[in-house]
Amino acid sequence: MHSQRTTPLSSQSGIYGYFLLYLCIDLFFEKNMKNLFYLLLLFGLFSCNPKQEKQQTIRTDFTKKEQDILSAARRIIDSAYYGTLITLDQDNQPKARVMEPFRPNKDFTIWLATTPRSRKVQEIRNNPIATMHYFDKNRIGYVSLMGKAFIIDDDKIKSQKWKAGWDRFYKNQKDDYLLIKFIPKTLELISIPEGFVGDKKTWMPHQVKFY
């Protein structure tokens, strides 16, 4: 009679022990690998976070000449009424369009309105660098402001920034209406009647830096 070959109890215990040890090691490394994965994921999220642009402080210490330039610029902007917003497309080709902006704030921040379907919305989101330009033929002068533009879609602000008659262009103020906030860095001015004629040699306009 053939005896059935069995594994001694001590050997079975050893196998079970090795198996349990293997499971423990496997779980240990699996847990640590998961922890490592989460750490790497968090690191990646933080490292991929776009750098926050430092909040610039607008100057208030303008010289007497700079104040005169800014005052002349406001007169030209008010007289011109319409302004030209210049943005950059994906090929860095400047795109210009005449718009009806709001009057500049005290710090010369300029608000404009547009539709979400306008190409300038995506251009600004891709590249905020922009220019606002005003020309006043009556005063024989112009104002150029170089800075950055940002798309604002805030219902409260949109309700505050609205002009009579715009309902012809924006049927639904909530969905068809966006704001553009233009923050200037530099202002340039030419105003012949007020004596701001620029540099006689280079024709460079008078300039004020806001920060």
Buried (B, 14 or more C-beta within 10 A) or exposed (E): EEEEEEEEEEEEEEEEEEEEEEEEEEEEEEEEEEEEEEEEEEEEEEEEEEEEEEEEEBEEEBEEEBEBBBEBBEBBBEBBEEBBBBBBBEEEEEEEEEBEBBEBEEEBBBBBBBEEEEEBBBBBEEBBBBBBBBBBEEBBBBBBBBBBBEBBEEEEEBEEBBEEEEEEEBEEBEEBBBBBBBBBBBBBBBBEEBEBBBEEEEEEBBBBEBE
